Amino acid sequence: MKHRLLHEIIPVTTSHGCGTKRVLLAKEDTQTNLTQIAVTGLKQGERSEMHVHPTMEEVFLIRKGAVKICMETEETVCHADECICIAAGERHALEALTDAEILTIGCATE
C-alpha cells in the first residue's frame, strides 16, 4: 500500500518548465501502465509549449481555476471540476487563465 499526504510532497518544476507538480504516484511505484499521477500548480499566464507524448495518454482534472487547452486545430477552456483527455500522439499545450491546480494522470499506451 502507498499512502502519501499531498501537503507533505515537495513541489518540483514540471518537465515542460512551467508550473510545479507534486507527484503522488510515479511509474516506479506501480506495476501498471500508469506513468504518473500528480497535482500540477500553474500561476496565471504560465503555459507549456506545444508538445506531444507519442506513447502516453494524459487526463487532466481541473481542481481549481481555468486553463486553456490548445490542440492542433482547436482550443477549449476548462474550469474547476472539468476533465479532459489528450490521446497519445495529439499535440497540445496548456495555458493558465487564472491560478490553477490540475490533477494530471499519465498512462503509457505501449
N, C-alpha and C positions, 0 to 999 in steps of 0.2 A: 504494500500500500504506500502511496505517495501522498503526503499531506504538506501543503505549503500555505502560508499566510501572505496574501498579496502585499500587504503593507510592509512586510519584512524583506521583500525581494528588492535588491538594489537595482535601480533602473540603469540600463546601458543604451548607448546610441544604437539606432536601428541600422541594419546593413545598407539601407538606402541613404543614410546620412541625414535624415530628418526625423525629429522626434526621438522619444525614448521608449523603451519597452521593458516590461518586467516579465520574464519568461516563467510561466507556470509549469510547463512540461516541454522538454526538449526531446529531439529524436532519440537520443541515447537513453532516455528514461522509459521508453516503451518498446514493445516488440511489434507494434503495428506500423502502418504506412504513415502515421502522423509525423510531420516534420517539426511542428511546434504549436503550442498554444501560448499566447502572450497577450498582455494588455499593453496597448500602444498609446502613448500620450503625444498629442500634437498641439502646438501653440497656433493660434490664428495666423494664417499666412504661410505656415510651413507646408511644403509639398515634396513629393517624390518625383523624380524624373520618370518619363515613360519608360517602362521596362517590361520584361516578360519572364515567366518561370515556365520553361518548356515541359517540365515533368512534375509540376506541383500545382494543385488547385488551392485557392485561398478563399476563405469565408471571413467576412467582416461583419461583426455585430456592433453597431454604433451604440455605445453605452451613454455617452454624453456629447452634446454639441452637434455640429453639422459638418459634413465633408462632401466634397465634390469628387466623384469617381469619373475619370476620363478614360474612355476606350478609344480605339482607332476611329470609330465612326459615330460615337455617341457619348454624351455626358449625362450623369444623373446626380442629383443631390440627395443625400441620405441624412436623416436626423436620428436622434435617440430612439432606440428600440427597433430600428430598421436593420435588415440583414441583406447582404448582397454576396453573391458567389461569383468568383472570377475563375473561369475554366483554365486549365493548363494550356499554355500557348497563346493566351489572349494578352495582348499588350495593354498596359494600363498605368495610370498614375493617380495619386490621391492628393487633394489639397484641403487643408483645414480652413473652413469658412469661419469657424469660431474655435476657441479652445475645444479640443475634442479628446475623447477616450474611446478606443476601439478594442474589442475582443477579437484577436486575429487567430485563426486556425488554419494551419497549412497541412496538406496531405499529399504525399507523393503518389503519382499515378503510375509509376513504373517501379 
